[in-house]
Amino acid sequence: MIKIVIAEDQGLLRGALGSLLDFEDDLEVIAQVRNGQEALDSILALKPDICLMDIEMPIKSGLDVAEELRELGSDCKIIILTTFARPGYFERAVKAEVHGYMLKDGSSDELAEAIRNVMKGKREFASELIFGSIKEENPLTEREREVLRMVAEGKTAKEISTSLFLSTGTVRNYMSEIISKLNVKNRIEAISIAEEKGWL
């Protein structure tokens, strides 16, 4: 029996997924959770074989959880379910070594088959998401992303410089480099574009 945790913040979709997968003889949904922190706690406590994980959830995103589980050396296999074909998300998912990356609009039969394939050691990636990711590579370095994330959180140049052990001048240089690379006029546009493409 393949034990599954479903992490999805939309109650209707979470319930529907759980019911459909429970109809399969070899699949058992052992927990349904609505945010990333609950997903992490459930996976560590219940040790499921598979976690079906939404990307955009409260507290922690599905990708945050996948990255944490990889660092902790968890055996739980992660299948990301998403409506977003954003290149930056796919890039992060691959780095976090997720086992599947599927679109939510697929059929439950396809999903059940993907779960079985992942349990056999295969990786399941929706072709639309792979092709979407090839179009555009993230031009920002890890440090530039870090600076932009902190700007998006509303931190000042002084707060960022203290947190990252940089001078305020260096932080400003990073920001002007980010604005230049993203070909935008200001930091607001930079945040908006980076978020839209899943680069933050």
CORUR-V683055 format. One record per run of one state. SS is the DSSP state (alpha for helix, beta for strand, coil for the rest). FROM is the first residue (numbers start at 1). LEN is the number of residues. Records with the same first field share a line. If there is no record, write none. Layout:
SS: FROM-LEN  FROM-LEN
//
This chain:
coil: 1-1  8-3  23-4  34-1  47-3  55-3  59-3  73-4  83-4  96-4  104-4  120-4  126-1  136-6  153-4  165-3  182-5  197-4
beta: 2-6  27-7  35-1  50-5  58-1  77-6  100-4  124-2
alpha: 11-12  36-11  62-11  87-9  108-12  127-9  142-11  157-8  168-14  187-10
//
